[in-house]
């Protein structure tokens, strides 16, 4: 037995050396990021300088200053159900990545068996063994494939890309969650502000109803004027009911984002909100490193690229070395003797010749999926640039018209006060007052809506640039 093993060792070493040498014959290609001409003009704006810095580099803890909002974002990142699902997807992708890395190692299986065989007494072996055979085995099976063409390396890289894609997807969920929580919170503050204006309007209109009744009693207006004022008063009360219902639902939305049952949300006021983060877009290429969905799309392309390498390598022969060894004996008490040792080593090349076109189909499918991943990467990048442009345009528009909205409110409030005074002195009719009063309320609500849109446009720009996951 010693002589057999001694003679076999040089053969094993020769096969291993040959396999190691052949591994330099890779047919797998290395991934190179594609160049898109559209990248240079992703942002449709000349208003702001573009440099290497971006709003996305700012942590959400510095971006948002409201203490309540920061608390809710922190809570949402810990408890949100979508975040927890993404974490489990990362765990699954990490397991596949580890499996890909283990592709370089041999597989080893152990086996213990007892075989009892009844033989025909009239057969050649049955008469010799008295009709039955008992055999005991302890064996180990080892198999290893040399990575001659780079198939195992590409499989490993594909697994790594898939894992990084899941990480980027998790970051994208974080970015979307931060934006969603901030949006719901600001909407809640906006509804509070609208409710405050509406409550004040209800108080004013209740007083106006009393005044118009007094004017009717004095013969200065008709019952029609009284009815119109009562109608406006009840219209404001109905608006209050709608706003209270909207507040209730928005609180529920925010609670769902936080991953907890519905409850009252503590909050500050819309007037106290300030987002003073400097509007820095960064050069368009920063989206490749800041925006998670763009990063995920590129990792998807890398995965498809490496799987194309795997499909290409399947056309070439594979070198496999397998070995089986262990202890084998017809008698249990002699199983551990040196004479029970046995070993088999097989090394061979397998070249696919005809297998119902499966390998060619795999290659064609891999090529199509790689092209699909490339187009998806390009579309994701273009979509990101489009969203940045739209968010910036919205911010500029809301900022520009905010002053006009404030001037409108001031003018309509003066018109309302003057109309009421003229009506009381008999120089105007009640329709002028009703029109001015309704216009003033609408204008005040528009100012609040304008302030909300300013805040949301900054949040949208922050998300569009890829901020929030750091």
Secondary structure, 3 states (H helix, E strand, C coil): CHHHHHHHHHHHHHHHHHHHHHCCCCCCCCCCCCCCHHHHHCCCCCCCCCCCCCHHHCCHHHHCCCHHHHHHHHHHHHHCHHHHHHHHHHHHHHHHHHHHHHHHCCEEEEEEEEEEEECCCCCHHHHHCCCEEEEEEEEEEEEEEECCCCHHHHHHHHHHHHHHHHHHHHHHHHHHHHHHHHHHHHHHHHHHHHHHHHHHHHHHHHHHHHHHHHHHHCCCCCHHHHHHHHHHHHHHHHHHHHHHHHHHHHHHHHHHHCCCCCCCCCCCCHHHCCCCCCCCCCCHHHHHHHCHHHHHHHHHHHHHHHHHHHHHHCCCCEEEEEEEEEEEECCHHHCCCHHHEEEEEEEEEECCCCCCCHHHHHHHHHHHHHHHHHHHHHHHHHHHHHHHHHHHHHHHHHHHHHHHHHHHHHHHHHHHHHHHHHHHCCCCCHHHHHHHHHHHHHHHHHHHHHHHHHHHHHHHHHHHCCCCCC
